[in-house]
Amino acid sequence: MSIFRDLYMFKVKVFLGALRSSKSSLLLIAIYVLGLLPSSVGMSLTVVNLVKGGIDLTTYVDLFSIILNVIFVFLLLFSLRGYVAYEYEQNVIFTSPVDPRTYLLASLLTDITAISIFLFPAYLFLIIIIVSLQLSVLSTAMVVTCLILVSFFIYFIKTSLSILESHLQNIIIRAIIVLVAALLLFPAVEYALQHQIGYSKLPYPSTLVTEIVLRSIQGSPLNPMLIFGVLTYFSLSLILFLHCSKIILFLHCSKIDIYRYAKPIPLVSPFDTSMRTQTIKTGQNIRFFSKVGSYISLNIESKSLQIFLIKKEIVRMTRDGSFFIVLLFYVLLSIISFLSRSSEAAFPMLLFLLSFYAFLVPAMLMSNWRIVEQDLLWIPITAGLDFVFITKAIMYTFVITGFTVPAILILILSVVNNFEPITSLVLVASSSIIGSSINLYTAMEFLSKKRRATPSIMISYVAMFLSGLLISPVYIYALANIFLGFDILIRIVFAVPTLVYSVAIYRVFSKKIERKALNIELS
Amino acid sequence: MPAILQLVDVWKSYDEVKALCGLNLEVFRGEIFGLVGPNGAGKTTCLKIIVGLLKMDKGSIMVNGIDPTIHPYEYKRLIGYVPESVSLPDYLTVEELLIYSGKIRKVPNEVLKQRIDSYLKIFDLEEKRKTLILQLSRGMKQKTAMASALIHDPDLLILDEPLIGIDPAGQHAIKQIFNKRVEENKTVFLSTHMLDTAERMCNRVAIIHKGKNVATGDLRHLRRLSETGEDATLEEVFLKLTEETRMEKKE
């Protein structure tokens, strides 16, 4: 028992290690809390208002089931990797005489602890619903029990399939995992395309759970079959989990322990902003994105050195995932903006919102550049290359990416909606021009010996703040166009000084960057 | 004989800590020169100042008569450098890194092609030509870095602990390259704490201790200087000389 307790305490301490070691991790936690608490309050109040106004049970069972199943499938697909263990576990625990079952139980308890800590916005969400709707003790117990049971259900299934995958290592178990994932998502896809079946008509675990939860909140009578169904699913998952534990026990008894099957993965603690963690993540990104990015490669033929260096930056951005992040950012932003617009009249505002966030893109790109390239600067510095070539290549690439991706999106949306996009294009162009130069300047400023240890995320905040300040005249131009309704000629006339202003800022900071580049020291 | 590298009264400190205290060095063309010293003696700082990664507080450096403060780019083009803990762009393939290294040193395309083929063969990296650096072992990364440092055929090759992490076959290839460079009247300047390596590979060594050059010369000269006898190894010479310096400081 004491080994189990020590192991559990050790794993929790390692998991939360980042929180104890860095102030910037605490800053990230503060952002997490400040970011999620308003959402929790907002979402819970929306649910409370919906329930008070009377909800259509079928629609909401479908909706919540989709969310639950997407989460389930996301976690389930991790089982395809087999049973995994952190590198530190392989080095410290697996080399000591710890019984695999003790290790597995300690892992289970650690995961529960970790999830419980980081799901705290969900507690607030639940508490507001329970208090606002004045739920009875029985209904509250029913809601909480159901949520706990479904969490354990997902955990048991995922862990069991991982163990089976590692133990059997054949295509059948992988096919089963994919099949289960497809079955779980099928109603969601069908619902989106034809809107006929939906989860509410099928006895899926998610359907039963969401129906119990919603009925309990609503105060509607519960069908005992629902409770029986949830308990059955939970029991089956528990039996499967215990059976898989037996496999581990059997393997242990027969001197072939589970440790042999566990694939090592690097530990990335939540809110860990250290360079080590960022490097691990970048390594994972490169492994993944280089399969796609290998179609763009560096070749010897480039005649201009500047173009060659720009191409090298593009290769990096494709292979380390930077380019994908920008694409994902704009796709998500478009979806959110598109879904949240109330009428056709809101279209100019939609385009404004889409271009408003353009200043974030150079910050995202620069953050990745710092992580990937900071330790590689010795190559150009010792090569006798004028560092201005490098800084220009970075800035040109960032301006091109920061402008092209949103501009294409804005042009498509404008053509579809028959709307003139000049204001948004100017805003996007200015944001990328100003943002790129300021972000690079900030990065160079933090390359100095005393500031090199500053976490990347802090540097991004400084750069975003500076960019936001200097882009504000461009925002004023854009908002004036929207609210004062200038005609196209005046918009174009005002666009010229706006762009000139952006280029002027770019030039001022380029000069500062060049001066900084001459004095870079890498210890 | 003209010196390819000359350091005169070089000083460097990090905050309160003095890393180099008036270091003087002269390295000649066509030799393999070793910089040896205990941990914290200032070897890496010295190398980083020579290649332009650090700035010295005081003193002067010349490579082939070129002053880096006046002609920094011409100066650096004479040098090839491999650091101790090599970080390379994981997202590039071995071939792409060599292209990048050649391009930023303005090596003509035709020459670059030939040198890439040649060094991939010498370092036994031909099969890894299209492999991402991320997927290479530590030894292979070291060999790739070495090929990258040689791609512009520098007059002065500077290496910080060059043989660490390289397999015996790789070490043999590196030694052959060093010897070939010496035949071509080029210079290899390496720092190492592995005294047997320095003894086997270098024509001359400089022993630095606490940021100062304690002694420079070939093994015979150093034996005489340290009065350790004709059969003394470099390790014995080194221990004697650094011990003496320590004693002098105490007195």
Interface residues (C-beta under 8 A of the other chain):
Chain A: T282 G283 I286 R287 S290 G293 S297 L298 N299 I300 E301 S302 L305 F308 L309 K312 V315 R316 R319 D320 V372 E373 D375 L376 W378 I379 P380 I381 T382 A383 G384 L385 D386 F389 N519 E521 L522 S523
Chain B: Y14 K48 V51 G52 L53 L54 K55 P72 Y73 E74 Y75 K76 R77 I79 Y81 P83 S87 L88 P89 D90 Y91 L92 T93 E96 I99 Y100 S101 G102 K103 I104 R105 K106 N109 L112 K113 L132 L134 S148
